Every structure is written in C-alpha cells, then in structure tokens.
Amino acid sequence: MTKRYNALIIDDHPIIAEAYKSAFQKISRENELISFDIEVAHDCDMAYYHIKQSAESTTVFDIIFLDISLPPSKDGKILSGEDLGLKINSLIPQAKIIVSTAFNDNYRMHSIFKNINPEGFLIKNDITPKELVAAIDTLIAGSFYYSKTVMKMLKNQISSDYLLDDLDRKILYELSIGTRMKELPKVIPLSPTAIDKRKRHLKHIFGINSPDDRELICTAKEKGFI
C-alpha cells in the first residue's frame, strides 16, 4: 500500500521552493510505494496559515522545509523562519523540520539548534538535488540529516551557551526599523532600564564597543538575528 506524506515547503524564493518540490517528486517517481501531498508558502503569513490549518485538522504535516531568512509577518509577531519553527514545534510537534538557511555562522546555527532542534539542517551553499533527496529519504527512515557545513560546526561546537530569546530579538528588530529607545517600552513588555541592560549585554556578546546602535544592528544582521 502506498504511504502518503504531507509536506510543507516554506521559502520566499520560488525557484528554491521548486527545487524542494522536485526532490519530493523524484522520490515518488522512483518509489511507487511513497507519495507526497505538497503545500508551498512564500512568506510567514501564508506559512503560519498552513501550520494552523494542519494543527486543527487530521491531515498533519509530516515534513516541513523551513527557510530561516523570511521577511516578518505583516503584524510583526513572526520575525523570521525561526519564529515559525517555534510555532511548528508548539502546534504540530510530530512534524519533522528540515531547516534550510544561507547562514553558516556557528553562533547562528547553534541558536537555531537550541531553539528549533530540527531533524534536518541544510546550508544552502551545500545543497544539491542529490542531497535534497537524501535528506528527505533519511527523515522518512526516522533519522537525522545535516549537511557538511553543519556537521563541521557540530564537530567544533562553540563554547558559548548564550542564546538570544524572543525579547532580545524583538529589541534588535525594533532598533533595525528605527524605533527609538524611549519608544521601546510601548512595544516590548520591559522597563526602560531592563531594555537598556539587555541592549548593553547584546553589545557585549557581539563584541561591540561603539556607543550608538548602528554597529549592533549591522552585526545582528550579519549573524542572521534580524
């Protein structure tokens, strides 16, 4: 009997999303006992819609390709694919996530592992059609799949266990869109003193000595936190 899997592809680049879809289709062509029902979302809002629909129905997603670098949702509550990963783990924890990202910074990858703990983790520069098929096959078989750059990071695990939480990333995001420090308590549930303390700590962990926020924002963007 044919085994049907429900898959969701989340990526804001249609060409990349199509490559993931082709990998699923190749597996189906080569194994008549496996088939896939595939949904595609190109932004956070549509992805969250599919995730909620899946959670509320009996047709739960089995595999989800998740791009980390997504524009924020229209309401600003979902800032990236990492936030979507948290939603997936909360609403449909049985779904297996394959993270796909262009970020290959050890610090950033460590954060994604800690936050999402995906079954698959691919760096886009490592991806080939053959590797996409291998990743899907491996997850179906019940194992984990990490691309070569991720494996190298795991072998050379970074020593710092510091992790940016939702409030840290919200502060960085608001600063990046021009929100002033005096306005932050209106959108972040912290006192001005607590926000300033967090900002100073963020500068410390990123090794920034500049008194203004420009370098902090640039570094956070480079590392993929905003």
Protein Blocks (a to p, Z undefined) as FASTA:
>chain_A
ZZddddddddfbfklmmmmmmmmmmmmmmmmkbccdddddfbfklmmmmmmmmmmmmbdc
fbdcddfbdcddfkopagbfklmmmmmmmmmmmbccddddfbfcfklmmmmmmmnopabd
cdfklpcfklmmmmmmmmmnopacddfklmmmmmmccfblcdcdfklmmmmmmmmnopaf
klmmmmpccdfklmmmmmmmmmmmnopabfblmlmmmmmmmnopZZ
